[in-house]
């Protein structure tokens, strides 16, 4: 391991310990299980970038970490990813090079840390990727389950010195995922194993964090494009998936914060904006999803059906408002609504 990476990890371990001891009310149980011999995968739920700091702080120094590699992060996140010796994963596509590096670590008897959910965006506990299960099956690695409670949007509370309550629960390693004899059913079985892992992690979470996951599973979204004065008919396309996208802060923020896209009408949904501003936002978002770093962003996070619905909605909004530009003084607002079933 390069000396620079060693010193970086030491620095962040010191930072993490200082936060957990001085700025948060922290409870840790099962820490003895972190000494599991390799090959092993440390697997935790993921609601915040703070979770990555927890892994660096708690896990053995020789652990290999997996990080995002599909779009540019904000500083200091981009700097950390470049200097922490992470394996970057291009989410939204099959990253064969990243998978090879992870398998090499595990087959060499090493330890790997990753998040089965694949990212911090808001989702139900069963919304999980099969990567951890695949790596365990392919390498014979045990899985050490870790439950992080109270980390969603925790940075804001830390900066306000509110001393948030954070719980970290680690349990004994689970046996490697068994190899399937039926190649045709293997992916379904890997997905089922991944869901089972997340349900196990769910039992390690405090009630408030479990309730957040439960509420996310019950959420349903609807959207509307309104005009003032109401002289223009709204586009006749479903807007629910677009409403879901803009309503979830962790899901939507990379598009306007990291990429800097002009998305004010969707960030401040429900507010009135000039037609041209709304059209520009819809066109910019549609373009981002059809090429470049965000081409597979929606499919990976929301699935193909919702991705197609969002692209259709954005194209319809942009096209309609381009043709309606002659109506002076008309404003538009995208309204996102959420209810729980």
Secondary structure, DSSP 8 states (H G I E B T S, - for coil): --HHHHHHHHHHHHHHHHIIIIISEEEEE-GGGGG--SSEEEEE--SSTHHHHHHHHHS-TT-EEEEE-SS---TTHHHHHHHTT-EEE-TTS--HHHHHHHHHHHHTT-EEEE-TT-SSS---TT---SHHHHHHHHHT-EEEEEEEES-TTHHHHHHTT---EEEEEE---B------S-GGGHHHHHHHHHHHHHHHHHTTS-HHHHHHHHHHHHEEEEEEEEEES--S---SS--HHHHHHHH-HHHHHIIIIIS----HHHHTTTS-EEHHHHHHHHHHHHHHHTSGGGTTHHHHHH-HHHHHHHHHHHHHHHHHHHHTTTSTT-EEEEEEEEEE-
